[in-house]
Every structure is written in C-alpha cells, then in structure tokens.
Amino acid sequence: MSDFKLSTSLGRIGAMAAALLAPVVAFAQEAAPAAAEAAAAAAPAMTVDKGDTTWMLLSSALVLLMTVPGLALFYGGLVRAKNMLSVLMQVMMIAAVAMIIWVTYGYSLAFTDGGSLNSFIGGFSKLFLAGVDTTTLAESFSKGVAIPELTFVVFQMTFAAITPGLIIGAFAERIKFSAVILFTILWLTFIYFPMAHMVWFWGGPSAYDGPTGLIFGFGAIDFAGGTVVHINAGIAGLVGAIMVGKRTGFGKDMMAPHSMTLTMVGASLLWVGWFGFNAGSNLESNAYAALAMINTFVATAAAIVSWSIVETFARGKASMLGAASGAVAGLVVITPAAGFVGPMGAIVMGLIVSPVCYLFVTTVKNKFGYDDTADVFGVHGIGGIVGALLTGVFVNPALGGAGIVDYSTADFAAGYAGTATQVWAQAKGVIVTVLWSGIGSAIIYKIVDIIVGLRVSVEAEREGLDLSSHGEAAYHS
C-alpha cells in the first residue's frame, strides 16, 4: 500500500472516529465540572505559587525546544544530505501526533489509578481530559504544594512528544514515513504510557501510602526519565535497527554525517532544553530545581571532556562528533539522578558514562554489525542504564546526595537504605524497562511491517527519503 493510499484511508478512518467519538467527548466535557467538584471536595487544601507555575510553563517550552528544533537538527546533521528533510519531518510529526494522543487518552493511562491493573497502567477516568480544568491541581513533591493540573499535563506531554522521536535516529534513512507514524501511535499506547505509569504514578506526599506503579513500588527513583525516556527509547531503537535492517550500502558506501555544524547546533539546543527536562521535573521552583540545574551543567561538561579524552587516546584526535555525543551521554546519565545527587557525584557520573558509551558505539556496534544510524542505543540506552544504576550509588548523603525521602515521617526525613539495597531497586527498574520495551517494541514493529511495511524500496532509499517520501529537498544547489 502506498503512503498516499494509507494517508487517504487514515483520513477517512479519522473522520469516522471523530464522528463516533463526538458524543463521548461531549459527555466528558459535561461530566468534567461534576468530577472536578468531587475531587476538590476530597482533596486536602493546596497552595499554588505563581513562581512554580511560571517555572513549569517555561520548562515545558524548553522541552519542546529539545524536540523541535533541537533533536531534529541533531539527527538531521548526522544523516546524509538527501535524508535531512525526512528526519526533520519525522521528528515534527511524531511530536504533533504524540500531543494529540496525550490529551486524548495518554495522560489518563499514565497518571490515573488503573484499579486491578494499576501496577502496569492507569485507567480511563481522565479520558479526553475529563475532570481536568483551570481549577484542578496536581501536587508537587512537597505536601500541600501544587501546580495547576493543566500545567502538569502540558509538561508531561512534552516528554511523550520527544521520546518516540529519539527512537527514529536508530533506523533513519530507510524507514517509511507511514511506518513511523503508525509505530509512534502504537508504541506510545502500549510501551510509553505504561512505562510512565509504572515509574512515576503515586499518590503524592498527601497520599504517599496509596497505590503506585510497579517500578515506583520497587523503591527505584528516576527524577526525569532515565528509564521512561532513555532506556525505553534506546532499547526500542536497537530492536528497530535490527528489524528494519541495515541501510543499503552499509559498510561499503560513504555514510558520514552531512553537517556537523547542524549537529552541534542541535546538541546545543538539546542541552539548553534539557534544563526544562531535568530541573522542571522538580515541579517547584526551589533549591532542588537549582540542584537539578547545576547537575545538568556539570555532568554534561564532564562527559564532553571525558569523551574527548577517550577519543584522543583511541584515535589520536578529539572530534566535534565525539564532543556532541559526549554532551548527549552526559545529559542522559544525569537525567534519572538530577535532583538526587550532589554536583560532585554528577561530575563523576559524567566522567564514567562517556567511556562506556564510546565502547558501545564503536566496538560493540561493529562487533555485532547492527546499523544504529545515530547511536540511539549506544548513547541513550546504555547511558540511561549507567545513569539509573549510578543514581542508586550517588543519592547516598555520604556522597553528597539528597537521600531517599521518607514521606511517612512528619518532616519528610531523608535516609539511605544502603548501596546494595538501592542499586538493586534501580536494577529491577532497568530490567523491567528493558524487557517491556524490548519485547513490546518487537511485537509492534512486526505489526507495523504487516500493515504498511517498515522499509522503503531500494530505489527510494538510494534516491533519498527527502524526495521519495516527501517530494521536496532540504537543500537546492
């Protein structure tokens, strides 16, 4: 089936679905005020600070900056010129599709009680944002402190928008545009939303003993998405690179990045936007947001230096591609730890992650022969795993960390159960993420391949996806 026919069919299906769902949307909108009043009556008194709200709205915009243009330019510079526009289009469309899905049913599946399935997934109580309006609140990590729920919805929406975009770097330059969109819809629904629920769903400080997601229940901590975003996307990218297959001419043709200038610009925008990603995950504008921010500075700086040193010893020269890769590795490794570790611990994490990622993007990838175009697995997957595990080490107050908050105490005292205990909790979270993403993504790729096919034709690939998939080019001579 051609992309044109698929687009026409999807358009008709979308129109029919909209007509069928219109009564449901109307009902949700009518039910929202009543549900909001009931929730407000049951909830404890909350304090909302305009400074917190402002910071979270700004953070949401910064995460969007990470996606478009940041991620799009970073990946775009890494591919050949004939595929530049296709990468830009894929990242932008993924973000747009994710935003619509998020407010339709994604937020509900990620951040509501799922009843008997609550360990793995939420429910449909906030389908179409039912009950969410300008009066409803979402509690932060301080008891009785909240932000408008719509602010929380927007912030988390940007996470859902960027995560599937990370995946496409693994099989760039040879996948169908229709396959990318269908994969995004299915992957968000069956992989991302459950993962977000398993890691981040809990009752908040005012209901700390309520039902939680599976990984949260392990005692695993993930400040800003080491598991939900980076390991999740990295594993899905690896599976995709294997199942989609190598690029035509891989290992024979020249496939160097066409513009390290744009890759550097993209990496820089990622770094700037990541402050919203990490420091915004604190949900408040306070000292812990500042902690997450300084950690995002220094861990990234350490990883850039570390990658360049390793590269100098390994190949005699430090490259701009290596520096950009080190920057992303540093950003990834500190993501789960941003608000939990001290600045010195963050520096050590940055120094450690680059040699490990360098090993995977050079030696391991070449050894096994998979074609991970933008090293999604080697940087995001491996960097996320290293970060998740090291978070369990450097959260220790004895090493400058913030400790694990005990919400059952009157003053929310922070403690540390010991390295073995916390690292094991982190490891269990990593294992679940790897299995959930790996197995689930493989099934979804197969479904997409059956429905629309994963790869473009050899002729289309040789011509370049800019022209063959979109009928336009990024550059004109």
Buried (B, 14 or more C-beta within 10 A) or exposed (E): EEBEEBEEEBEEEEEEEEEEBEEEBEEBEEEBEEBBEEBEEEBEEBEBBEEBBEBBBBBBBBBBBBBBBBBBBBBBBBBBBBBBBBBBBBBBBBBBBBBEBBBBBBBBBBBBBBEEEBBBBBBEBBBBBBBBBEEBBBBBBBBEBBBBBBBBBBBBBBBBBBBBBBBBBBBBBBBBBBBBBBBBBBBBBBBBBBBBBBBBBBBBBBBBEEBBBBBBBBBBBBBBBBBBBBBBBBBBBBBBBBBBBBBBEBEEEEBEBBBBEBBBBBBBBBBEBBBBBBBBBBBBBBEBBEBBBBBBBBBBBBBBBBBBBBBEEBEEEBBBBBBBBBBBBBBBBBBBBBBBBBBBBBBBBBBBBBBBBBBBBBEEBEEEEBBBBBBBBBBBBBBBBBBBBBBBBBBBEEBBBBBBBEBEEEEBEBEBBEBEEBBBBBBBBBEBBBEBBBEBBBBBBEBBBEBBBBBBEEEBBEBBBBBBBBEEBBEEE
